[in-house]
Amino acid sequence: MELFDKCGGYRKLDSFVLSTIVQLATIRFCERFLNRKNDPCGRTFDQMTQAARSGRQNIVEGSERAATSKETEMKLTDVARASLGELRGDYEIWLLQKGLAPWPTSSEEAQAVFELRLDPPQLGKDVAHDSCTHILTQQRKFARWLDHEDDTVAANALLILISRTINMLNHQLQSQGESFVKAGGFRERMTACRLEERGKQEPEERVPACPLCGKPMRSRAVRSGPKEGQAFWGCTGYPACKGTREMPVE
């Protein structure tokens, strides 16, 4: 078993690419359409750009923290999702203030934005350069809406991109939860790795035979429940053989 889980693969995620496009487009939207008349104190500008930033940056941080904390990864993914939900509310209010509702999902324009697919990233040795080049290429696919002179067109397009990103994060969160249930957290991995190594170091005469199949046994640890972390002998033939023995406390 490896001690550290995989981490830092966020640049390959469509959610990261779309959240970056949303952040860039939100900064541009605020610079173009917010002014002293509709945002006299600049609070809306700050809140929208910060929510967009949070949506992207928490994906990054969660991915980087995955090596040592699945729980933190899930929490930060959820924060990213919530921040984008907040930003979606700002764009809805923008349209409602103008007496407009967002585009119906069945409308031609909405379907055009929704169905426009992202290309898979091609990342070489220069990962940061390749990733940013990829993002700029994908951003240009939505330019006809995001750069539109009509603010309501840009707001509607952003609502769709935000919803797409949130949907991706929902799937990510579910996948992260399933991975946690299956493999456990970092503390469990540390215990399991230590016991695995300890089992390899056990003198041959101290290693008992499996009561079911006779194969040598290995030190293992309970992964969950009231006895979490408690050591026991498990058959090296697991999962074909599920023989166990209690390990005396030293």
Backbone as CSV, one residue per row, in Angstrom:
resi,resn,N_x,N_y,N_z,CA_x,CA_y,CA_z,C_x,C_y,C_z
1,MET,0.843,-1.201,0.000,0.000,0.000,0.000,0.877,1.250,0.000
2,GLU,0.500,2.237,-0.816,1.213,3.504,-0.838,0.708,4.394,0.296
3,LEU,1.633,5.095,0.958,1.237,5.967,2.057,0.481,7.191,1.565
4,PHE,1.010,7.855,0.538,0.393,9.082,0.045,-0.491,8.794,-1.160
5,ASP,-1.686,9.369,-1.151,-2.595,9.215,-2.272,-2.188,10.175,-3.386
6,LYS,-2.720,9.959,-4.564,-2.422,10.846,-5.684,-3.007,12.232,-5.407
7,CYS,-2.316,13.269,-5.861,-2.800,14.629,-5.641,-2.304,15.539,-6.755
8,GLY,-2.896,16.742,-6.826,-2.417,17.752,-7.749,-2.790,17.558,-9.205
9,GLY,-3.764,16.713,-9.483,-4.152,16.495,-10.879,-5.256,17.407,-11.360
10,TYR,-5.443,18.541,-10.696,-6.582,19.423,-10.996,-6.549,19.993,-12.407
11,ARG,-5.352,20.137,-12.999,-5.276,20.752,-14.329,-5.947,19.904,-15.408
12,LYS,-6.168,18.644,-15.118,-6.833,17.758,-16.076,-8.347,17.755,-15.912
13,LEU,-8.841,18.421,-14.877,-10.279,18.410,-14.587,-11.021,19.450,-15.412
14,ASP,-12.128,19.040,-16.029,-12.971,19.999,-16.754,-13.540,21.040,-15.795
15,SER,-13.780,20.652,-14.546,-14.312,21.607,-13.573,-13.311,22.729,-13.325
16,PHE,-12.026,22.400,-13.311,-10.990,23.420,-13.138,-10.942,24.341,-14.353
17,VAL,-11.012,23.771,-15.528,-10.972,24.579,-16.756,-12.170,25.528,-16.806
18,LEU,-13.369,24.991,-16.559,-14.567,25.838,-16.617,-14.581,26.880,-15.509
19,SER,-14.152,26.509,-14.307,-14.139,27.486,-13.215,-13.141,28.606,-13.499
20,THR,-12.062,28.303,-14.198,-11.097,29.334,-14.583,-11.714,30.267,-15.618
21,ILE,-12.419,29.693,-16.583,-13.112,30.514,-17.581,-14.152,31.400,-16.907
22,VAL,-14.869,30.846,-15.932,-15.876,31.618,-15.197,-15.211,32.765,-14.432
23,GLN,-14.081,32.498,-13.805,-13.407,33.569,-13.060,-12.935,34.677,-13.995
24,LEU,-12.306,34.308,-15.100,-11.828,35.311,-16.052,-12.990,36.129,-16.617
25,ALA,-14.076,35.428,-16.961,-15.236,36.112,-17.543,-15.927,36.998,-16.513
26,THR,-15.931,36.590,-15.241,-16.555,37.398,-14.189,-15.764,38.684,-13.959
27,ILE,-14.438,38.582,-13.939,-13.609,39.789,-13.798,-13.913,40.755,-14.930
28,ARG,-13.969,40.224,-16.147,-14.247,41.073,-17.316,-15.663,41.652,-17.251
29,PHE,-16.625,40.828,-16.836,-18.010,41.288,-16.721,-18.095,42.466,-15.751
30,CYS,-17.472,42.318,-14.588,-17.524,43.365,-13.568,-16.821,44.635,-14.033
31,GLU,-15.710,44.485,-14.727,-14.989,45.649,-15.230,-15.794,46.389,-16.295
32,ARG,-16.555,45.658,-17.066,-17.311,46.270,-18.177,-18.645,46.874,-17.732
33,PHE,-19.345,46.201,-16.819,-20.729,46.565,-16.573,-21.032,47.130,-15.187
34,LEU,-20.105,47.022,-14.249,-20.347,47.627,-12.944,-19.736,49.028,-12.916
35,ASN,-20.455,49.962,-12.301,-19.988,51.348,-12.256,-20.473,51.996,-10.957
36,ARG,-20.187,53.263,-10.807,-20.555,53.966,-9.558,-22.067,54.061,-9.378
37,LYS,-22.803,53.993,-10.468,-24.254,54.105,-10.366,-24.878,52.806,-9.836
38,ASN,-24.470,51.656,-10.393,-25.099,50.401,-9.969,-24.294,49.668,-8.890
39,ASP,-23.084,50.155,-8.599,-22.257,49.550,-7.547,-21.417,50.647,-6.898
40,PRO,-22.061,51.592,-6.212,-21.362,52.796,-5.733,-20.215,52.521,-4.755
41,CYS,-20.323,51.488,-3.973,-19.268,51.188,-2.992,-18.301,50.105,-3.466
42,GLY,-18.575,49.530,-4.625,-17.711,48.484,-5.160,-17.874,47.132,-4.477
43,ARG,-18.906,46.979,-3.659,-19.074,45.728,-2.920,-19.480,44.578,-3.838
44,THR,-20.338,44.861,-4.802,-20.764,43.801,-5.719,-19.577,43.297,-6.534
45,PHE,-18.736,44.229,-6.987,-17.528,43.865,-7.732,-16.673,42.913,-6.890
46,ASP,-16.432,43.302,-5.639,-15.594,42.482,-4.762,-16.205,41.110,-4.508
47,GLN,-17.495,41.085,-4.215,-18.144,39.829,-3.868,-18.193,38.867,-5.053
48,MET,-18.489,39.387,-6.229,-18.580,38.515,-7.404,-17.213,37.969,-7.800
49,THR,-16.216,38.839,-7.828,-14.883,38.371,-8.225,-14.289,37.434,-7.168
50,GLN,-14.590,37.677,-5.887,-14.078,36.795,-4.840,-14.781,35.438,-4.867
51,ALA,-16.068,35.429,-5.154,-16.792,34.157,-5.251,-16.262,33.339,-6.423
52,ALA,-15.998,34.019,-7.542,-15.437,33.335,-8.713,-14.053,32.780,-8.404
53,ARG,-13.252,33.574,-7.707,-11.908,33.121,-7.324,-11.985,31.919,-6.395
54,SER,-12.874,31.991,-5.421,-13.018,30.896,-4.472,-13.421,29.602,-5.171
55,GLY,-14.299,29.721,-6.174,-14.720,28.542,-6.921,-13.549,27.825,-7.562
56,ARG,-12.636,28.593,-8.133,-11.471,27.997,-8.793,-10.412,27.553,-7.793
57,GLN,-10.047,28.427,-6.885,-8.910,28.153,-6.012,-9.162,27.003,-5.043
58,ASN,-10.400,26.793,-4.640,-10.675,25.681,-3.739,-10.597,24.340,-4.457
59,ILE,-10.811,24.329,-5.759,-10.570,23.107,-6.536,-9.081,22.792,-6.510
60,VAL,-8.273,23.834,-6.704,-6.819,23.665,-6.694,-6.341,23.168,-5.326
61,GLU,-6.743,23.867,-4.270,-6.267,23.510,-2.937,-6.741,22.123,-2.522
62,GLY,-7.998,21.807,-2.848,-8.521,20.486,-2.499,-7.730,19.377,-3.183
63,SER,-7.397,19.586,-4.452,-6.621,18.597,-5.184,-5.227,18.426,-4.585
64,GLU,-4.612,19.542,-4.202,-3.268,19.478,-3.623,-3.276,18.821,-2.237
65,ARG,-4.372,18.970,-1.497,-4.445,18.392,-0.149,-4.844,16.918,-0.162
66,ALA,-5.197,16.383,-1.329,-5.691,15.006,-1.403,-4.677,13.982,-0.922
67,ALA,-3.376,14.301,-1.002,-2.342,13.337,-0.623,-2.429,12.949,0.842
68,THR,-2.806,13.890,1.700,-2.793,13.620,3.137,-4.147,13.801,3.828
69,SER,-5.164,14.261,3.098,-6.458,14.448,3.754,-7.597,14.401,2.751
70,LYS,-8.226,13.239,2.652,-9.410,13.111,1.807,-10.549,13.976,2.334
71,GLU,-10.623,14.087,3.662,-11.677,14.899,4.267,-11.537,16.358,3.842
72,THR,-10.310,16.877,3.881,-10.082,18.265,3.464,-10.380,18.439,1.984
73,GLU,-9.997,17.466,1.175,-10.285,17.531,-0.262,-11.787,17.659,-0.498
74,MET,-12.573,16.852,0.213,-14.026,16.900,0.039,-14.603,18.226,0.529
75,LYS,-14.100,18.711,1.665,-14.594,19.977,2.205,-14.315,21.131,1.250
76,LEU,-13.124,21.164,0.677,-12.767,22.254,-0.231,-13.522,22.153,-1.556
77,THR,-13.778,20.940,-2.005,-14.612,20.767,-3.199,-16.007,21.321,-2.936
78,ASP,-16.513,21.069,-1.735,-17.824,21.582,-1.359,-17.814,23.104,-1.254
79,VAL,-16.719,23.683,-0.745,-16.600,25.147,-0.675,-16.592,25.741,-2.080
80,ALA,-15.869,25.104,-2.994,-15.848,25.566,-4.385,-17.250,25.566,-4.970
81,ARG,-17.977,24.499,-4.716,-19.345,24.378,-5.210,-20.241,25.462,-4.620
82,ALA,-20.111,25.696,-3.320,-20.935,26.710,-2.661,-20.604,28.116,-3.153
83,SER,-19.329,28.392,-3.385,-18.923,29.717,-3.871,-19.497,29.987,-5.253
84,LEU,-19.475,28.975,-6.102,-20.055,29.148,-7.438,-21.572,29.275,-7.362
85,GLY,-22.177,28.613,-6.378,-23.613,28.787,-6.180,-23.945,30.220,-5.787
86,GLU,-23.095,30.811,-4.946,-23.270,32.216,-4.567,-23.142,33.127,-5.794
87,LEU,-22.147,32.854,-6.623,-21.941,33.658,-7.829,-23.120,33.520,-8.784
88,ARG,-23.663,32.330,-8.889,-24.840,32.121,-9.734,-25.998,32.998,-9.273
89,GLY,-26.140,33.123,-7.946,-27.195,33.992,-7.420,-27.001,35.445,-7.817
90,ASP,-25.740,35.906,-7.873,-25.470,37.292,-8.280,-25.891,37.546,-9.717
91,TYR,-25.624,36.585,-10.601,-26.012,36.765,-12.004,-27.529,36.686,-12.176
92,GLU,-28.174,35.851,-11.365,-29.637,35.801,-11.422,-30.234,37.146,-11.006
93,ILE,-29.700,37.726,-9.922,-30.184,39.030,-9.463,-29.939,40.102,-10.513
94,TRP,-28.808,40.021,-11.188,-28.508,40.998,-12.253,-29.608,41.013,-13.302
95,LEU,-30.052,39.824,-13.693,-31.109,39.731,-14.706,-32.460,40.147,-14.125
96,LEU,-32.747,39.714,-12.891,-34.026,40.058,-12.286,-34.188,41.570,-12.103
97,GLN,-33.087,42.268,-11.794,-33.145,43.724,-11.650,-33.553,44.404,-12.954
98,LYS,-33.293,43.738,-14.050,-33.660,44.268,-15.356,-35.014,43.741,-15.831
99,GLY,-35.695,43.027,-14.938,-37.004,42.479,-15.277,-36.942,41.268,-16.184
100,LEU,-35.802,40.553,-16.156,-35.608,39.400,-17.036,-35.385,38.132,-16.230
101,ALA,-35.818,37.027,-16.799,-35.521,35.710,-16.236,-34.392,35.095,-17.054
102,PRO,-33.646,34.184,-16.481,-32.593,33.519,-17.266,-33.174,32.801,-18.480
103,TRP,-32.350,32.577,-19.472,-32.783,31.850,-20.657,-33.399,30.506,-20.255
104,PRO,-34.503,30.115,-20.860,-35.023,28.760,-20.622,-33.989,27.732,-21.082
105,THR,-33.864,26.650,-20.349,-32.863,25.646,-20.725,-33.131,25.055,-22.100
106,SER,-34.380,25.148,-22.553,-34.722,24.582,-23.864,-34.478,25.570,-25.004
107,SER,-34.109,26.810,-24.677,-33.913,27.818,-25.734,-32.687,27.487,-26.569
108,GLU,-32.675,28.012,-27.775,-31.584,27.735,-28.709,-30.241,28.224,-28.168
109,GLU,-30.221,29.455,-27.602,-28.978,30.012,-27.083,-28.461,29.196,-25.895
110,ALA,-29.367,28.844,-24.974,-28.956,28.074,-23.808,-28.392,26.719,-24.217
111,GLN,-29.043,26.067,-25.139,-28.573,24.769,-25.604,-27.216,24.877,-26.288
112,ALA,-26.999,25.982,-27.025,-25.720,26.175,-27.706,-24.574,26.282,-26.701
113,VAL,-24.795,27.025,-25.599,-23.757,27.164,-24.573,-23.578,25.863,-23.800
114,PHE,-24.691,25.222,-23.499,-24.646,24.019,-22.681,-23.979,22.860,-23.416
115,GLU,-24.228,22.736,-24.708,-23.750,21.572,-25.445,-22.341,21.739,-25.996
116,LEU,-21.761,22.923,-25.875,-20.411,23.144,-26.376,-19.423,22.415,-25.462
117,ARG,-18.779,21.396,-25.997,-17.914,20.530,-25.204,-16.488,21.070,-25.111
118,LEU,-15.819,20.696,-24.039,-14.415,21.047,-23.860,-13.529,19.964,-24.461
119,ASP,-12.402,20.367,-25.014,-11.423,19.404,-25.507,-10.620,18.858,-24.324
120,PRO,-10.152,17.625,-24.410,-9.285,17.113,-23.341,-7.945,17.833,-23.363
121,PRO,-7.392,18.173,-22.215,-6.106,18.889,-22.189,-4.954,17.991,-22.621
122,GLN,-4.018,18.566,-23.347,-2.806,17.866,-23.747,-1.646,18.496,-22.985
123,LEU,-1.263,17.889,-21.888,-0.241,18.446,-21.014,1.085,17.726,-21.208
124,GLY,2.102,18.509,-21.573,3.434,17.943,-21.726,4.286,18.204,-20.501
125,LYS,5.586,18.401,-20.709,6.499,18.641,-19.594,6.281,20.019,-18.974
126,ASP,5.923,21.003,-19.800,5.672,22.355,-19.297,4.194,22.465,-18.934
127,VAL,3.832,21.897,-17.796,2.431,21.713,-17.427,1.686,23.041,-17.290
128,ALA,2.282,24.022,-16.603,1.603,25.297,-16.378,1.328,26.000,-17.704
129,HIS,2.321,26.037,-18.579,2.151,26.680,-19.889,1.079,25.971,-20.706
130,ASP,1.172,24.640,-20.772,0.219,23.870,-21.574,-1.196,24.005,-21.029
131,SER,-1.319,24.007,-19.700,-2.632,24.128,-19.078,-3.266,25.480,-19.380
132,CYS,-2.493,26.549,-19.232,-3.035,27.890,-19.491,-3.364,28.095,-20.961
133,THR,-2.539,27.533,-21.839,-2.826,27.601,-23.282,-4.133,26.888,-23.590
134,HIS,-4.320,25.738,-22.963,-5.561,24.977,-23.151,-6.774,25.774,-22.678
135,ILE,-6.656,26.416,-21.512,-7.770,27.206,-20.973,-8.134,28.347,-21.915
136,LEU,-7.142,29.038,-22.436,-7.408,30.154,-23.343,-8.081,29.665,-24.625
137,THR,-7.675,28.494,-25.083,-8.305,27.917,-26.281,-9.767,27.582,-26.018
138,GLN,-10.043,26.999,-24.858,-11.426,26.652,-24.524,-12.258,27.909,-24.281
139,GLN,-11.641,28.927,-23.712,-12.353,30.183,-23.452,-12.856,30.805,-24.745
140,ARG,-12.066,30.721,-25.797,-12.460,31.318,-27.082,-13.712,30.668,-27.663
141,LYS,-13.999,29.437,-27.266,-15.218,28.773,-27.748,-16.476,29.501,-27.283
142,PHE,-16.383,30.162,-26.117,-17.552,30.835,-25.541,-17.509,32.353,-25.730
143,ALA,-16.535,32.837,-26.487,-16.313,34.286,-26.610,-17.519,35.020,-27.191
144,ARG,-18.236,34.401,-28.099,-19.372,35.085,-28.742,-20.447,35.490,-27.736
145,TRP,-20.505,34.781,-26.616,-21.453,35.129,-25.550,-20.783,35.937,-24.439
146,LEU,-19.634,35.491,-24.012,-18.979,36.146,-22.875,-18.484,37.546,-23.205
147,ASP,-18.125,37.792,-24.463,-17.646,39.116,-24.873,-18.736,39.950,-25.530
148,HIS,-19.967,39.488,-25.460,-21.079,40.192,-26.109,-21.271,41.573,-25.482
149,GLU,-21.616,42.552,-26.292,-21.813,43.916,-25.783,-23.051,44.032,-24.903
150,ASP,-23.971,43.072,-25.037,-25.180,43.044,-24.204,-24.866,42.292,-22.905
151,ASP,-24.948,42.989,-21.773,-24.602,42.369,-20.501,-25.503,41.195,-20.151
152,THR,-26.742,41.208,-20.625,-27.655,40.110,-20.288,-27.261,38.823,-21.008
153,VAL,-26.689,38.947,-22.184,-26.204,37.765,-22.906,-25.037,37.146,-22.140
154,ALA,-24.097,37.989,-21.725,-22.950,37.490,-20.962,-23.400,36.858,-19.646
155,ALA,-24.347,37.502,-18.962,-24.833,36.970,-17.683,-25.517,35.621,-17.869
156,ASN,-26.310,35.491,-18.900,-26.987,34.221,-19.162,-25.999,33.111,-19.488
157,ALA,-25.000,33.433,-20.293,-23.989,32.429,-20.634,-23.221,31.988,-19.397
158,LEU,-22.902,32.950,-18.551,-22.179,32.616,-17.318,-23.023,31.771,-16.377
159,LEU,-24.304,32.024,-16.327,-25.178,31.187,-15.500,-25.109,29.729,-15.940
160,ILE,-25.058,29.510,-17.240,-25.000,28.144,-17.750,-23.649,27.510,-17.458
161,LEU,-22.575,28.264,-17.651,-21.238,27.728,-17.376,-21.059,27.426,-15.885
162,ILE,-21.609,28.280,-15.050,-21.520,28.043,-13.604,-22.286,26.774,-13.229
163,SER,-23.478,26.614,-13.787,-24.277,25.420,-13.490,-23.573,24.154,-13.970
164,ARG,-22.934,24.235,-15.118,-22.180,23.085,-15.616,-21.039,22.739,-14.667
165,THR,-20.355,23.760,-14.183,-19.239,23.526,-13.270,-19.719,22.920,-11.959
166,ILE,-20.812,23.446,-11.422,-21.369,22.910,-10.177,-21.755,21.447,-10.346
167,ASN,-22.330,21.115,-11.480,-22.702,19.726,-11.748,-21.467,18.823,-11.766
168,MET,-20.383,19.308,-12.367,-19.126,18.541,-12.365,-18.612,18.344,-10.944
169,LEU,-18.703,19.397,-10.133,-18.227,19.302,-8.752,-19.089,18.345,-7.927
170,ASN,-20.378,18.284,-8.230,-21.248,17.314,-7.562,-20.745,15.888,-7.817
171,HIS,-20.394,15.618,-9.074,-19.886,14.287,-9.422,-18.524,14.037,-8.770
172,GLN,-17.673,15.060,-8.726,-16.370,14.915,-8.081,-16.530,14.585,-6.597
173,LEU,-17.439,15.299,-5.946,-17.650,15.088,-4.517,-18.144,13.675,-4.243
174,GLN,-19.027,13.199,-5.090,-19.526,11.832,-4.929,-18.393,10.826,-5.113
175,SER,-17.558,11.049,-6.125,-16.433,10.153,-6.378,-15.428,10.187,-5.223
176,GLN,-15.177,11.366,-4.681,-14.257,11.493,-3.548,-14.795,10.760,-2.326
177,GLY,-16.108,10.853,-2.103,-16.717,10.154,-0.981,-16.613,8.650,-1.132
178,GLU,-16.835,8.145,-2.331,-16.728,6.711,-2.574,-15.293,6.233,-2.373
179,SER,-14.337,7.052,-2.808,-12.925,6.697,-2.621,-12.564,6.648,-1.140
180,PHE,-13.115,7.598,-0.365,-12.841,7.629,1.074,-13.404,6.385,1.760
181,VAL,-14.624,6.023,1.395,-15.251,4.844,1.996,-14.450,3.584,1.662
182,LYS,-13.950,3.517,0.443,-13.232,2.323,-0.009,-11.825,2.238,0.571
183,ALA,-11.083,3.339,0.540,-9.663,3.308,0.918,-9.378,3.904,2.289
184,GLY,-10.336,4.618,2.870,-10.108,5.241,4.164,-9.338,6.537,4.050
185,GLY,-9.045,7.128,5.211,-8.326,8.392,5.243,-6.838,8.191,5.448
186,PHE,-6.131,9.303,5.565,-4.671,9.264,5.652,-4.205,8.566,6.930
187,ARG,-4.890,8.796,8.034,-4.496,8.165,9.293,-4.601,6.647,9.194
188,GLU,-5.667,6.181,8.545,-5.820,4.742,8.356,-4.727,4.193,7.455
189,ARG,-4.369,4.969,6.425,-3.312,4.531,5.512,-1.969,4.447,6.238
190,MET,-1.708,5.415,7.125,-0.461,5.376,7.881,-0.387,4.123,8.744
191,THR,-1.504,3.828,9.432,-1.537,2.641,10.290,-1.355,1.375,9.469
192,ALA,-2.067,1.299,8.341,-1.995,0.105,7.509,-0.600,-0.082,6.919
193,CYS,0.003,1.021,6.461,1.360,0.937,5.892,2.368,0.512,6.941
194,ARG,2.234,1.083,8.146,3.173,0.731,9.217,3.036,-0.734,9.607
195,LEU,1.800,-1.196,9.705,1.591,-2.589,10.071,2.028,-3.538,8.962
196,GLU,1.844,-3.100,7.727,2.297,-3.918,6.598,3.811,-4.077,6.636
197,GLU,4.510,-2.981,6.889,5.964,-3.038,6.978,6.399,-3.848,8.199
198,ARG,5.676,-3.666,9.267,5.992,-4.417,10.485,5.830,-5.911,10.253
199,GLY,4.779,-6.243,9.490,4.548,-7.648,9.180,5.681,-8.251,8.366
200,LYS,6.238,-7.434,7.460,7.356,-7.910,6.643,8.597,-8.141,7.498
201,GLN,8.697,-7.348,8.595,9.878,-7.422,9.446,9.755,-8.466,10.550
202,GLU,8.561,-9.048,10.706,8.357,-10.026,11.781,9.254,-11.251,11.560
203,PRO,9.938,-11.724,12.563,10.705,-12.970,12.425,9.782,-14.101,11.998
204,GLU,10.281,-14.964,11.143,9.443,-16.027,10.565,8.772,-16.876,11.627
205,GLU,9.500,-17.123,12.728,8.938,-17.996,13.753,7.776,-17.348,14.499
206,ARG,7.669,-15.983,14.433,6.585,-15.286,15.134,5.338,-15.123,14.271
207,VAL,5.472,-15.381,12.986,4.333,-15.215,12.082,3.473,-16.468,12.133
208,PRO,2.217,-16.363,12.588,1.369,-17.556,12.693,0.851,-17.989,11.326
209,ALA,0.372,-19.208,11.279,-0.249,-19.735,10.067,-1.738,-19.451,10.111
210,CYS,-2.335,-19.275,8.956,-3.770,-19.013,8.873,-4.546,-20.235,9.352
211,PRO,-5.523,-20.066,10.225,-6.292,-21.206,10.732,-7.203,-21.827,9.666
212,LEU,-7.397,-21.118,8.539,-8.294,-21.639,7.516,-7.551,-22.339,6.381
213,CYS,-6.427,-21.722,5.931,-5.747,-22.292,4.766,-4.293,-22.651,5.023
214,GLY,-3.739,-22.225,6.164,-2.372,-22.578,6.509,-1.303,-21.652,5.972
215,LYS,-1.685,-20.640,5.195,-0.701,-19.703,4.672,-0.188,-18.799,5.788
216,PRO,1.030,-18.224,5.612,1.521,-17.297,6.634,0.612,-16.074,6.713
217,MET,0.572,-15.432,7.877,-0.300,-14.294,8.088,0.520,-13.001,8.115
218,ARG,-0.166,-11.871,8.103,0.487,-10.563,8.065,-0.222,-9.616,9.021
219,SER,0.543,-8.711,9.619,-0.050,-7.713,10.513,-0.949,-6.783,9.725
220,ARG,-2.169,-6.596,10.203,-3.111,-5.669,9.576,-3.755,-4.827,10.676
221,ALA,-4.618,-3.889,10.249,-5.284,-3.029,11.238,-6.741,-2.856,10.864
222,VAL,-7.600,-2.771,11.870,-9.025,-2.505,11.665,-9.170,-1.092,11.109
223,ARG,-9.912,-0.945,10.002,-9.993,0.347,9.315,-11.082,1.269,9.841
224,SER,-12.103,0.710,10.454,-13.195,1.572,10.921,-13.900,0.907,12.087
225,GLY,-14.793,1.679,12.709,-15.551,1.140,13.823,-14.879,1.412,15.156
226,PRO,-15.449,0.888,16.220,-14.917,1.158,17.562,-13.501,0.617,17.770
227,LYS,-13.080,-0.369,16.971,-11.741,-0.927,17.105,-10.782,-0.401,16.047
228,GLU,-11.090,0.741,15.449,-10.252,1.306,14.392,-8.797,1.425,14.855
229,GLY,-7.885,0.956,14.001,-6.462,1.027,14.311,-5.925,-0.166,15.075
230,GLN,-6.820,-1.023,15.599,-6.369,-2.172,16.381,-5.721,-3.214,15.463
231,ALA,-4.587,-3.723,15.861,-3.835,-4.676,15.043,-4.403,-6.087,15.178
232,PHE,-4.308,-6.854,14.087,-4.687,-8.261,14.112,-3.909,-8.976,13.007
233,TRP,-3.897,-10.301,13.058,-3.259,-11.080,12.004,-4.289,-11.376,10.924
234,GLY,-3.930,-11.088,9.664,-4.797,-11.387,8.528,-4.066,-12.286,7.551
235,CYS,-4.789,-13.154,6.893,-4.186,-14.101,5.962,-3.581,-13.370,4.768
236,THR,-2.400,-13.810,4.334,-1.779,-13.208,3.137,-2.521,-13.612,1.871
237,GLY,-3.435,-14.560,1.987,-4.228,-14.966,0.832,-5.495,-14.156,0.652
238,TYR,-5.675,-13.114,1.495,-6.859,-12.249,1.389,-6.854,-11.560,0.028
239,PRO,-7.995,-11.414,-0.675,-9.368,-11.650,-0.190,-9.906,-13.060,-0.419
240,ALA,-9.098,-13.935,-1.100,-9.580,-15.294,-1.332,-9.812,-16.028,-0.012
241,CYS,-8.917,-15.766,0.944,-9.076,-16.355,2.281,-9.214,-15.231,3.295
242,LYS,-10.204,-15.319,4.152,-10.475,-14.258,5.121,-10.132,-14.696,6.549
243,GLY,-9.165,-15.588,6.660,-8.764,-16.051,7.980,-8.090,-14.957,8.796
244,THR,-8.389,-14.893,10.088,-7.793,-13.899,10.987,-7.419,-14.542,12.321
245,ARG,-6.505,-13.906,13.016,-6.167,-14.280,14.378,-6.000,-13.008,15.184
246,GLU,-6.313,-13.060,16.448,-6.070,-11.911,17.312,-4.574,-11.738,17.524
247,MET,-4.147,-10.506,17.647,-2.746,-10.208,17.914,-2.623,-9.748,19.356
248,PRO,-1.811,-10.427,20.140,-1.684,-10.018,21.548,-1.090,-8.624,21.655
249,VAL,-1.568,-7.859,22.602,-1.064,-6.525,22.845,0.283,-6.614,23.533
250,GLU,1.295,-5.938,22.943,2.641,-6.001,23.506,2.803,-4.988,24.606
